[in-house]
């Protein structure tokens, strides 16, 4: 599932209220949070706010922005948002805390923040999204919503036509569709990046679908979603 700003807000307890997500006020707030992340002084509440602000940028991305963010961050923006949310979510952190204590929780937060904290080029790109004229941001947002709707419809048609699939196989198919919805394309090399790398990357994909069928299925899925 693509994580939007509403999903991000519902994900958090207590609720983080972000009311100045656009314009120069939104830019200044994001810049402050990025500086806090770089300095290693960001709190869990600020991490939640950072996730919501980044989620609200997702609909404004142009077709070229998604691949560029992936290149700089090593993952799509939506996955970066998800990892930030998980790093402050009590349900996600509970087993980590039981297994590794406070240190494990702190490591999870550091890992989620790392792509932002150690990457000034990525920070500048994200901030530059606020510098675009409002008309361009609105047009990009409308285009993104249409793309997500179209990909969602094509995904449902593909699953009905080519299924049934196991729950493990559906995870791969739906995550690939998420990438296409935000970046308009899916390159096979993406299988070795986040979130796919968490399930074994290319090898995990081959295991899920079988080495003989996996390549053909990926080609068919890419054509169906394009």
C-alpha positions as CSV (number, residue, x, y, z in Angstrom):
1,X,0.0,0.0,0.0
2,X,1.1,3.5,-0.7
3,X,1.4,5.5,2.5
4,X,-0.3,8.9,2.3
5,X,-0.4,11.7,4.8
6,X,-3.7,10.5,6.3
7,X,-2.3,6.9,6.7
8,X,0.8,8.4,8.4
9,X,-1.3,10.3,10.9
10,X,-3.5,7.3,11.7
11,X,-0.3,5.3,12.2
12,X,0.8,7.4,15.1
13,X,-0.2,7.6,18.8
14,X,-0.4,10.3,19.9
15,X,-1.6,12.0,16.8
16,X,0.9,14.4,15.2
17,X,-1.0,17.4,13.8
18,X,0.7,19.1,10.8
19,X,-1.2,22.1,9.6
20,X,1.5,24.0,7.7
21,X,2.5,21.4,5.2
22,X,2.7,23.8,2.2
23,X,4.4,26.9,1.1
24,X,7.4,28.5,2.9
25,X,6.1,27.6,6.3
26,X,6.1,24.0,5.3
27,X,9.6,24.3,3.8
28,X,11.0,25.9,6.9
29,X,9.4,23.2,9.2
30,X,10.9,20.4,7.0
31,X,14.3,22.1,6.9
32,X,14.3,22.4,10.7
33,X,13.5,18.7,11.1
34,X,16.2,17.7,8.6
35,X,18.7,19.7,10.5
36,X,17.7,18.0,13.7
37,X,18.0,14.6,12.0
38,X,21.5,15.5,10.7
39,X,22.6,16.6,14.2
40,X,21.3,13.4,15.8
41,X,18.9,15.4,18.1
42,X,15.6,14.5,16.5
43,X,12.9,13.2,19.0
44,X,10.4,10.4,18.3
45,X,7.7,13.1,18.0
46,X,9.8,15.0,15.5
47,X,10.4,11.8,13.6
48,X,6.7,11.3,13.3
49,X,6.2,14.8,12.1
50,X,9.0,14.4,9.6
51,X,7.3,11.2,8.2
52,X,4.0,13.1,7.8
53,X,5.6,16.0,6.0
54,X,7.4,13.7,3.6
55,X,4.2,11.7,3.0
56,X,2.5,14.9,2.0
57,X,5.2,15.6,-0.6
58,X,4.6,12.3,-2.3
59,X,1.6,13.4,-4.4
60,X,3.6,16.4,-5.7
61,X,6.4,14.4,-7.2
62,X,6.9,14.6,-11.0
63,X,7.6,11.5,-13.1
64,X,11.4,12.3,-12.8
65,X,11.3,12.9,-9.0
66,X,10.6,9.4,-7.9
67,X,13.6,7.7,-9.6
68,X,15.9,10.5,-8.5
69,X,14.8,10.1,-4.9
70,X,15.3,6.4,-5.1
71,X,18.8,7.0,-6.6
72,X,19.7,9.3,-3.7
73,X,18.0,7.5,-0.8
74,X,18.4,4.0,-2.0
75,X,14.6,3.5,-1.6
76,X,11.4,5.1,-2.7
77,X,10.1,8.1,-0.7
78,X,7.0,6.1,0.4
79,X,9.3,3.4,1.9
80,X,11.4,6.0,3.6
81,X,8.2,7.3,5.2
82,X,7.1,3.8,6.2
83,X,10.5,3.1,7.9
84,X,10.3,6.4,9.8
85,X,6.8,5.6,11.0
86,X,7.8,2.1,12.1
87,X,10.8,3.5,14.1
88,X,8.4,5.4,16.4
89,X,5.5,2.9,16.4
90,X,5.1,1.1,19.7
91,X,3.7,-2.1,18.2
92,X,6.6,-2.3,15.7
93,X,9.2,-1.6,18.4
94,X,7.8,-3.9,21.1
95,X,9.5,-7.1,19.8
96,X,12.7,-5.2,19.2
97,X,12.7,-3.9,22.7
98,X,12.1,-7.3,24.1
99,X,15.0,-8.8,22.1
100,X,17.6,-6.0,22.3
101,X,16.4,-3.5,24.8
102,X,16.8,0.3,24.4
103,X,19.8,-0.1,22.2
104,X,17.8,-2.0,19.6
105,X,15.1,0.7,19.5
106,X,17.7,3.4,19.1
107,X,19.3,1.5,16.3
108,X,16.0,1.2,14.5
109,X,15.5,5.0,14.7
110,X,19.0,5.7,13.5
111,X,18.6,3.3,10.5
112,X,15.3,4.9,9.5
113,X,16.9,8.4,9.7
114,X,20.2,7.5,8.0
115,X,19.2,8.1,4.4
116,X,18.2,11.7,5.3
117,X,20.7,12.5,8.0
118,X,23.7,11.6,5.9
119,X,22.6,12.9,2.5
120,X,22.6,16.7,2.0
121,X,21.9,16.2,-1.7
122,X,18.7,14.4,-0.9
123,X,17.7,17.0,1.7
124,X,18.2,19.8,-0.9
125,X,16.0,17.9,-3.4
126,X,13.2,17.4,-0.9
127,X,13.3,21.1,0.1
128,X,13.3,22.2,-3.5
129,X,9.9,20.6,-4.0
130,X,8.5,23.5,-2.0
131,X,10.1,26.0,-4.4
132,X,8.0,25.0,-7.4
133,X,5.1,27.2,-8.3
134,X,1.8,26.1,-6.7
135,X,0.3,25.4,-10.1
136,X,3.0,22.9,-10.9
137,X,2.6,21.2,-7.5
138,X,-1.2,20.9,-8.0
139,X,-0.7,19.6,-11.5
140,X,1.8,17.0,-10.3
141,X,-0.5,16.0,-7.4
142,X,-3.4,15.5,-9.8
143,X,-1.3,13.5,-12.2
144,X,0.0,11.3,-9.3
145,X,-3.5,10.5,-8.1
146,X,-4.6,9.5,-11.6
147,X,-1.5,7.3,-11.9
148,X,-2.2,5.6,-8.6
149,X,-5.8,5.0,-9.6
150,X,-4.8,3.6,-13.0
151,X,-2.2,1.3,-11.5
152,X,-4.6,0.1,-8.8
153,X,-7.1,-0.9,-11.5
154,X,-4.5,-2.6,-13.6
155,X,-3.2,-4.5,-10.6
156,X,-6.6,-5.9,-9.7
157,X,-7.1,-7.0,-13.4
158,X,-3.7,-8.7,-13.4
159,X,-4.3,-10.6,-10.2
160,X,-7.7,-11.7,-11.4
161,X,-6.3,-12.8,-14.8
162,X,-3.1,-14.4,-13.7
163,X,-3.8,-15.7,-10.2
164,X,-4.3,-17.2,-7.8
165,X,-1.2,-16.1,-5.8
166,X,0.0,-17.0,-2.4
167,X,0.1,-14.2,0.3
168,X,3.9,-14.2,-0.1
169,X,3.6,-13.8,-3.9
170,X,1.0,-11.0,-3.5
171,X,3.5,-9.1,-1.3
172,X,5.9,-8.9,-4.2
173,X,3.3,-8.0,-6.7
174,X,1.7,-5.3,-4.6
175,X,5.1,-3.7,-3.7
176,X,6.1,-3.7,-7.4
177,X,2.8,-1.9,-8.2
178,X,3.5,0.6,-5.4
179,X,6.8,1.5,-7.2
180,X,5.1,1.8,-10.6
181,X,2.4,4.1,-9.0
182,X,5.0,6.5,-7.8
183,X,7.7,6.2,-10.4
184,X,5.8,5.0,-13.5
185,X,8.2,2.2,-14.2
186,X,9.9,-0.8,-12.5
187,X,13.4,-1.8,-13.3
188,X,14.5,-5.4,-12.4
189,X,17.4,-4.0,-10.5
190,X,14.9,-2.5,-8.0
191,X,14.4,-6.0,-6.6
192,X,17.7,-5.6,-4.8
193,X,16.7,-2.3,-3.1
194,X,14.4,-1.5,-0.2
195,X,11.8,-2.9,0.5
196,X,12.5,-5.9,-1.6
197,X,16.0,-6.5,-0.1
198,X,14.3,-7.2,3.3
199,X,12.9,-10.4,1.7
200,X,16.0,-11.5,-0.1
201,X,16.0,-9.2,-3.1
202,X,16.2,-10.9,-6.5
203,X,16.8,-14.3,-4.9
204,X,13.7,-13.9,-2.7
205,X,11.6,-13.0,-5.8
206,X,12.9,-16.2,-7.5
207,X,12.1,-18.3,-4.5
208,X,8.6,-16.8,-4.3
209,X,7.6,-17.5,-7.9
210,X,10.1,-20.2,-8.9
211,X,13.2,-19.7,-11.0
212,X,11.5,-20.8,-14.2
213,X,8.4,-18.6,-13.9
214,X,9.7,-15.6,-12.1
215,X,11.2,-13.7,-15.1
216,X,8.2,-14.2,-17.3
217,X,5.8,-13.1,-14.5
218,X,7.8,-10.0,-13.8
219,X,7.8,-9.1,-17.5
220,X,4.0,-9.7,-17.7
221,X,3.4,-7.7,-14.5
222,X,5.5,-4.7,-15.8
223,X,3.5,-4.7,-19.1
224,X,0.2,-5.0,-17.3
225,X,0.9,-2.0,-15.0
226,X,2.5,0.2,-17.6
